[in-house]
């Protein structure tokens, strides 16, 4: 499972492990055990968010894992509703306190709009204000790197217009069936590393017969194929699971997808998320 030892280097020189553990939908009282199990398997990159309601448990898992803090990479996200400077300053300190950590490795603005107005109104000014708070926390050493999530090119350009620190990361919905190639290329051109959340399409892709057939050809599972795909795109892959068996198999991706098959997966359009379409990020907006 050599992927667990591999890293990308952010534009500010900070190293980030290529494979991480997503913790969306892991309850706060189960998060510590999930995080500890992942760290025991060899994961060093743990991703949470204020909106997940499990920062306390994630922090506990990090603190009690037995692995030195400086060997772990912990990310969280500023709640999407916070679009003002004072609110962002308070929320950053709140995350540090809730997690019981002296610093956070990466903090993102979770979305350019509040969730109840996703891809809706204009929050350009509010995003710049929240960004200023992140920049100051970064300068103060509270956060080692800062970034955004679900940001389109215009949202990033808004930040870059007044930023003293450019975003180090943009965390996006990226999976076989939903590959925003132009946005990924734009981020690369600005030295912004893309992180892929829901690399297994929130589980829906497991039903895709073509993807199943391709995975069989490689002698791997569909989740392994999908995770490998996002890694070969040059993104950080953040599969979500609380199951140690899945954590282990998700990290067994030391194979190579051919260029032709990468092209097939890139051209795949499968964006039916079943019941999960109720969530803004899967709504197709």
Secondary structure, 3 states (H helix, E strand, C coil): CHHHHCEEECCCCCEEECECEECCCCCHHHHHHHHHHHHHHCCCEEECCHHHCCHHHHHHHHHCCCCCHHHCEEEEEECCCCCCHHHHHHHHHHHHHHHCCCCEEEEEECCCCCHHHCCCCCCHHHHHHHHHHHHHHHHCCCEEEEEEECCCHHHHHHHHHHCCCCCCEEEEECECEECCHHHHHHHHHCCCEEEEECCCHHHHHHHCHHHHHHHHHHCCCHHHHHHHHHHHCCCEEECECCCHHHHHHHCCCCCCCCHHHHHHHHHCECCCCHHHHHCHHHCCC
